[in-house]
Amino acid sequence: MMLAAAGVAVLVAMGLAMVRAFLGPTVYDRILAVNSFGTKTVLLITLLGAMAGRADYFDLALLYALINFIATIALMRYAGSGELSREEGEDA
Amino acid sequence: MAELIDVLLFAFLLATAFYVLLSRDLLAVVMVAGIYSLLSAGMFLVMDAADVAFTEAAVGAGVSTLLLLIALTATGRWEKPAGHRVVPLLVVLATGATLVYGTLDLPPIGKPDNPPQVHVAPHYLERSGEEIGIPNVVTSVLASYRGFDTLGEVVVVFTAGLGVFLLIGGPRRRRGGEK
């Protein structure tokens, strides 16, 4: 019951993050919303694993957390400079 | 409880899909498409297809966001308002109607004697544990029974990524030369 309540709470938080991603006046609101949405997906997977009593979901949650930052970093680079890989290419 | 999670995930999926369809801010569309991908990964996970869900999250939320952003650097952030949209709408409606008409001949969903349920699925469900040694049936089907199919998909994704990089890489190199 506790886990179910936590699951609903995480889903509500996901909905709120989505609202911010839809409305977000600036790019940074949306970036933050997408990143926190990924974090909430990790939480939801962990809760689903706990509800189903399956430990292998926790490994999946870890993997999601590991790939969650890629898109955020790319979006930050694009929002900051309008380019993705100029600086790196010139350093090399 | 599980039904509530399913319904909420589907509602979120619909909302993100409509936002992607209607918004003109392509940067926001790229981000919301990432959310869409995470949501569908959650749907796959609820249906116990863990590695499909992981592929969806890695490709959809990770790689394709990157590819779409690279495309945005070459084009621009705002979608131009389109003029006449009647003919494309008619084409899409006709195609959709044809596809829906085609589904009328399919067997009803969930019937126990459907061809997919009686062909190889019972064998997978009963024997995959001892034949492959992986507890998750979906994983053993994807990674072992259909291993060559998965290898082909990897080749397709690799070729698509290579094509995008070759197409987008051209103008970037030229801009570097102008400096």
Contacts between the chains, C-beta under 8 A, distances in Angstrom:
chain1	res1	chain2	res2	distance
A	4	B	1	4.8
A	7	B	1	7.4
A	7	B	5	6.4
A	8	B	4	7.0
A	11	B	5	6.7
A	11	B	8	4.9
A	11	B	9	7.9
A	14	B	12	6.7
A	15	B	8	7.6
A	15	B	12	6.7
A	18	B	12	6.2
A	18	B	15	6.6
A	18	B	16	6.9
A	18	B	35	6.4
A	21	B	28	7.5
A	21	B	31	6.2
A	21	B	32	5.8
A	21	B	35	6.0
A	22	B	15	7.6
A	22	B	19	5.4
A	22	B	28	8.0
A	22	B	32	7.1
A	24	B	28	7.5
A	27	B	27	6.3
A	27	B	28	8.0
A	30	B	27	7.7
A	30	B	28	5.7
A	30	B	31	5.0
A	30	B	32	8.0
A	31	B	31	7.0
A	33	B	31	7.7
A	34	B	31	4.7
A	34	B	32	7.9
A	34	B	34	5.5
A	34	B	35	6.0
A	37	B	35	5.2
A	37	B	38	6.3
A	38	B	34	7.9
A	38	B	38	6.0
A	38	B	61	6.9
A	41	B	38	4.7
A	41	B	39	8.0
A	41	B	41	7.2
A	41	B	42	6.1
A	41	B	57	7.8
A	44	B	42	6.2
A	45	B	42	7.4
A	45	B	45	6.1
A	48	B	5	7.8
A	48	B	45	6.6
A	48	B	46	7.0
A	51	B	1	7.9
A	56	B	50	7.0
A	57	B	45	7.6
A	57	B	50	7.4
A	60	B	45	7.2
A	60	B	50	5.8
A	60	B	53	7.3
A	60	B	54	6.1
A	63	B	54	6.1
A	64	B	41	7.9
A	64	B	54	7.7
A	64	B	57	5.8
A	67	B	57	6.4
A	67	B	58	5.5
A	67	B	61	7.0
A	67	B	62	4.9
A	68	B	61	7.6
A	70	B	62	4.7
A	70	B	65	7.7
A	70	B	66	7.0
A	71	B	34	5.4
A	71	B	61	5.8
A	71	B	62	6.0
A	71	B	65	4.1
A	71	B	66	7.1
A	74	B	65	6.5
A	74	B	66	5.2
A	74	B	69	5.4
A	75	B	30	7.8
A	75	B	31	6.6
A	75	B	65	7.5
A	75	B	69	6.9
A	78	B	27	7.3
A	78	B	69	5.2
A	78	B	72	6.9
A	78	B	73	6.9
A	79	B	27	7.7
A	82	B	73	6.8
A	83	B	73	6.0
A	84	B	66	7.9
A	84	B	69	6.1
A	84	B	70	5.9
A	84	B	73	5.7
A	89	B	176	7.3
A	90	B	176	8.0
